[in-house]
Amino acid sequence: MARPQQVALVVLVYANGVLLATWRSAPQATPAGALVGGLALVVLVAVAAHLANEAADHETDRLTRRTPFSGGSGALVASGLGPSVPLAAAGTVAAVVLAGAVAAAAGGWLSTTAALVLLLGLAGSLLYSL
């Protein structure tokens, strides 16, 4: 339900951003822990969005024939689980992202601006998915 292929693409986009930022600010290296923590938070945002999307697309997936461009992954219907399962998981992952972003900003690993952008991305992706 988390759509691992799409999460892998998110990792590639993040890596591209890190490489670009590193190239532009070579004298000021970002600590590896901050990069890994940022990656974890971005991946969790993507996972939360995909899980919310699975819940929202449950009925569509149940009623239609799957195509590469329709509905969710189909995993929810195939498993026989109800939409409350991925919705609860999405809420849990979103809470972890919120706590992680606040902790990272408070600890100086993430700027306040970056934390706000991350949380706006989380909110926007959940709203769009639902």
C-alpha positions as CSV (number, residue, x, y, z in Angstrom):
1,M,0.0,0.0,0.0
2,A,2.9,2.3,0.5
3,R,3.9,2.0,-3.2
4,P,7.6,1.2,-2.8
5,Q,8.5,2.1,-6.4
6,Q,7.1,5.6,-5.9
7,V,8.9,5.9,-2.5
8,A,12.1,5.0,-4.3
9,L,11.5,7.8,-6.7
10,V,11.1,10.2,-3.8
11,V,14.5,9.0,-2.5
12,L,16.0,9.8,-5.9
13,V,14.5,13.3,-5.9
14,Y,15.8,13.9,-2.3
15,A,19.3,12.7,-3.3
16,N,19.2,15.0,-6.3
17,G,18.3,17.9,-4.0
18,V,21.1,17.0,-1.5
19,L,23.6,16.8,-4.4
20,L,22.5,20.2,-5.7
21,A,22.6,21.8,-2.2
22,T,26.0,20.3,-1.5
23,W,27.4,21.6,-4.8
24,R,26.0,25.1,-4.2
25,S,27.3,25.3,-0.6
26,A,30.4,23.2,-0.6
27,P,32.2,24.9,2.3
28,Q,29.2,24.3,4.6
29,A,28.7,20.6,4.7
30,T,25.4,19.4,6.2
31,P,25.9,16.7,8.9
32,A,25.2,13.2,7.7
33,G,22.7,12.7,10.5
34,A,20.6,15.7,9.4
35,L,20.6,14.3,5.8
36,V,19.5,10.9,6.9
37,G,16.9,12.3,9.3
38,G,15.6,14.6,6.5
39,L,15.3,11.6,4.2
40,A,13.4,9.6,6.8
41,L,10.9,12.4,7.3
42,V,10.4,12.9,3.5
43,V,9.9,9.2,3.0
44,L,7.4,9.1,5.8
45,V,5.4,11.9,4.3
46,A,5.2,9.9,1.0
47,V,4.2,6.8,2.9
48,A,1.4,8.7,4.8
49,A,0.1,10.1,1.5
50,H,0.0,6.7,-0.2
51,L,-1.7,5.1,2.8
52,A,-4.3,7.8,2.9
53,N,-4.8,7.4,-0.9
54,E,-5.4,3.7,-0.4
55,A,-8.2,4.5,2.0
56,A,-9.7,7.1,-0.3
57,D,-9.5,4.8,-3.3
58,H,-10.9,1.7,-1.6
59,E,-14.4,1.9,-3.2
60,T,-13.0,2.8,-6.6
61,D,-10.6,-0.2,-6.5
62,R,-13.4,-2.5,-5.3
63,L,-15.7,-1.5,-8.2
64,T,-13.3,-1.1,-11.2
65,R,-10.8,-3.1,-13.1
66,R,-7.3,-2.1,-12.2
67,T,-5.2,-0.1,-14.7
68,P,-1.8,1.6,-14.1
69,F,-3.6,4.9,-13.8
70,S,-6.7,4.2,-11.8
71,G,-7.4,4.2,-8.1
72,G,-5.0,2.9,-5.4
73,S,-2.7,0.0,-5.6
74,G,-5.4,-2.5,-5.2
75,A,-3.6,-4.0,-2.2
76,L,-6.4,-3.1,0.2
77,V,-9.1,-4.9,-1.8
78,A,-6.8,-7.9,-2.3
79,S,-6.2,-8.1,1.4
80,G,-9.8,-7.9,2.4
81,L,-9.0,-5.1,4.9
82,G,-11.2,-2.1,5.3
83,P,-10.2,1.5,4.6
84,S,-9.9,2.3,8.3
85,V,-6.6,0.2,8.4
86,P,-4.5,2.4,6.0
87,L,-6.3,5.5,7.3
88,A,-5.2,4.7,10.9
89,A,-1.7,3.9,9.6
90,A,-1.5,7.2,7.7
91,G,-2.5,9.1,10.9
92,T,0.1,7.3,12.9
93,V,2.8,8.0,10.3
94,A,1.7,11.6,10.1
95,A,2.0,11.9,13.9
96,V,5.5,10.5,13.7
97,V,6.4,13.1,11.0
98,L,5.0,15.9,13.0
99,A,6.9,14.9,16.1
100,G,10.1,14.3,14.1
101,A,9.9,17.6,12.4
102,V,9.3,19.5,15.7
103,A,12.2,17.5,17.3
104,A,14.5,18.1,14.4
105,A,13.8,21.8,14.3
106,A,14.2,22.1,18.1
107,G,17.5,20.2,17.9
108,G,18.8,22.4,15.2
109,W,19.0,19.6,12.6
110,L,16.2,21.2,10.5
111,S,15.6,24.9,10.0
112,T,12.2,26.2,11.0
113,T,11.5,27.0,7.4
114,A,12.3,23.5,6.3
115,A,10.2,22.0,9.1
116,L,7.2,24.2,8.0
117,V,7.7,23.2,4.3
118,L,7.8,19.6,5.3
119,L,4.6,19.9,7.4
120,L,2.8,21.8,4.7
121,G,3.8,19.1,2.3
122,L,2.4,16.5,4.7
123,A,-0.9,18.4,5.1
124,G,-1.2,19.1,1.4
125,S,-0.5,15.5,0.4
126,L,-3.0,14.1,2.9
127,L,-5.7,16.6,1.9
128,Y,-5.1,15.8,-1.8
129,S,-5.1,12.1,-1.2
130,L,-8.3,12.2,0.8
